[in-house]
């Protein structure tokens, strides 16, 4: 669905600031984004706001897996989200927004469109 | 591509669109939703949460879907069935299929004054916003209608600070759901909240103020006068069938668009679902049947053959804090039926069972004040009683009664009514290998909606003789104890090694903190170094306790609760300088709330420089050793309880365990330190110390049991050393000492044999492990603030470290900062889901 012509990327930090199986929070165009790196060095970005509790805490959750899905658990009430889709795997119908994320010249970039 | 027009975007309409879209993988239907309200679908069931500070945005059920053309504020005015178009003020929408999901409108009784300013109905978010606006600065309010909606409205007015009256025409509150005695019990609860209840009386007129500009009050049919600056009419709902009726479609006797069990009208292209539908003449005013209808029509439009089987109208809800449930034939309408009632004015519980004339079959019932028996009872309706009636009705003491109850349930009984799952289906799933509640949920959907049947799922697992899997989670087949032994014996130092060699996947929020605790108990140093940091729960990760708004609380250690004036002043200054909320804890220390992540290192620096250290309030670790003032000051004290408490707290500080550990020392038998409510508690005697183990407060309070008497201080410390380390090695994840001892073969006697008589030959090892802990202890706060690399992790935004999280805001309550009201968001439960019989 992304249109590469209008896509705008914002560099947020050097790649090594995002440690394996950890998250960091970043502010992208006023939106709080949580960026995670899995053990196999894939990057994922989701909205930092816990959609159930409403606090901006997702970047502080535990990164892991459920079946094939790379996941993060909300640190407040432990609902688990699929990092690929933002879908909550514990509560039907709940999801967090996801963002495209990539590495360019050693910098982590988040899609700001 | 065919065109589908959905009229209405309420809960059921939204559910229908989602169900259809998720199944229409071939893209057969182009969907247009025409909605009257200016807001996309929201959770009307939780509407009243709006007055608890839940925002409209949080109630929203809207999901972005580019395949749906959602037109808000564009109500359908008529449907032209000849030309197959829906007509709005904005144009015409052709359809191949049209679904009415128009819901209901509030019934307003035909009395004078309903059009006065200050008179509202209670149906939409706009209504609620208008009520809130109008209530500002007013003092009194009245609700016409004492049913479910009326009581919700009354609670809303209460929360808005109004002195509130409820007027109900029937002789009792909630006449549809409860009987007379249940209504009387409910009334006692409601009146206790200062809501004035008027039953058995109607409203004859709503009167204006003398200036005619706004409402002034109600005249009741008994001639009395109720003054009210605001009036909410909540006297029932009526199906919204006007557009369908004008289009020539048949309606039910009591209204509602007449449809068959496929939810289809006589016009094969037109369907109706939810409260506006009269399925074979019957309307359903609950959301769950509406969802079931939504699923039926979604299935039908894609070529399926689903039918709506009718719905269980049983309800369980919490109104103004009171549990109310009714199920089956609650009013005893069946000929010759018998009632068994139970009323306890002390606990204020009322319960009634309706039985068949031979007293063998359960027909229905009512519960007020305690609805814990609801799942078992509702599931038994139509079948034999699952136990003696009084045992079923009396508030549960130990669950044993309901266990026999569930075994006696007939196989066809619905255990989960939300998803229509029977006992047979659940037992079948268990036999096919579902070994725990999450597996049953995934396999049958039982327990995934309201959750009230989860205790029954556990009981079914127990009575099915399932050996509950001891697997920690999907990543490890082992119990915590087994993992502890693997890590200890093989000398494993990282989670990666452990999960690669002994597990699968990449871990989760269950196994990672458990392994982190094991590694910490085995003396693997600073908990936030390297990979170990990724295992920690957020509290351990940030060495502080996360709060609902994402800020943290900070608890410095105050061993034994003893603190100098200088240190008290430092805590006060730190709290003042960082704007923190302070509260004295139950463990004789001071909790500082409202610290943002990036403030933590600076707060710790101040505290550490003044001689404080981490209190490990965030860890599954030793928390506090509380004490009374003891023989130093107290004229009754026989030992120095403060001195012992301080020594013990310093000895075990930072000791990571399967769960938190609390302790206390009392200086005499008066037990002012409440030591018997602790994991290990010590009470002074004339000749030494009595040691108690396995107590706790919390959810299931339990007194500790006497382990040994009149111990010397040396023996006492030795026994506590071994007790703690044996617990750390062998307990399950999140198992407190009480449950650990209860689960132990041989219980307390076995524990005594291990610790005192060294029956397992473990004591030397346990002693050495504690000695290592005492030697290697280091304060985690100091270790953090002394290392710039570690401090760097405490940042708000990686690309804007100077910008604090803008969503964190505070209000002032009783002179202290607290999370701003708008930020207080209760946990939202998942939406109910309904199964459909095919």
Interface residues (C-beta under 8 A of the other chain):
Chain A: X1 X11 X12 X13 X17 X18 X19 X20 X21 X22 X24 X25 X26 X27 X28 X32 X35 X38 X39 X49 X52 X53 X54 X55 X56 X57 X60 X61 X62 X63 X64 X65 X66 X67 X70 X71 X73 X75 X76 X77 X78 X80 X91 X92 X93 X94 X95
Chain B: X18 X58 X61 X63 X66 X448 X474 X475 X496 X505 X506 X507 X508 X509 X511 X512 X513 X531 X533 X534 X535 X536 X537 X538 X541 X542 X546 X548 X549 X550 X597 X795 X796 X797 X798 X799 X800 X803 X805 X807 X808 X823 X825 X827 X828 X829 X830 X831 X833
